[in-house]
Amino acid sequence: MFNDIGALEVVTLVVLAVLVFGPEKLPKVIQDVTRTIRKIREFSDSAKQDIRNELGPEFKDFEFEDLNPKTFIRKQLDNDELGLKEIRNGFDLKKEMAELTDAVHGRESESSSSASPSSSSSGSGGSVDMTKKREKLELEERPPYDLDAT
């Protein structure tokens, strides 16, 4: 509940409590605060139990923490049924960016040159020339791929 409070902040709160309530009344105030927190927790637990009882046996594994959107999304993304881990692990951002940079600068990437060495020998082996601006396309020729337009 108070995971983000540091030691200096705790000391500041103690000194402030002593100054506000005084050393004589401070133990009574601490007892009252702890009693109130305990009652709130008991009320919360009983309300959760009542809701679980009303939902029935099909919701026996229901957790109220799952209602938090961050927890819900994290739980769904960690679910291995979707195969998202395989997709995430198979995607190499550095390799994709290097290939994209090579395509923009008109160089042939290492992976495409090792994969198909015959494509570099032929004149129109599928590489896109981004440096020339042509007015007309040849018959059945596809327009060049514009990276900035996507």
ABEGO torsion letter per residue (X at the ends): XAAABBAAAAAAAAAAAAAAAEAAAAAAAAAAAAAAAAAAAAAAAAAAAAAAAAAEAAAAABBAAAABAAAAAAAAAABAAAGAAAAAAABBAAAAAAAAAAAAAGBBBAAAAAABAAAAABABAGBBBAABBBABBBBGBBBBBBAAAX
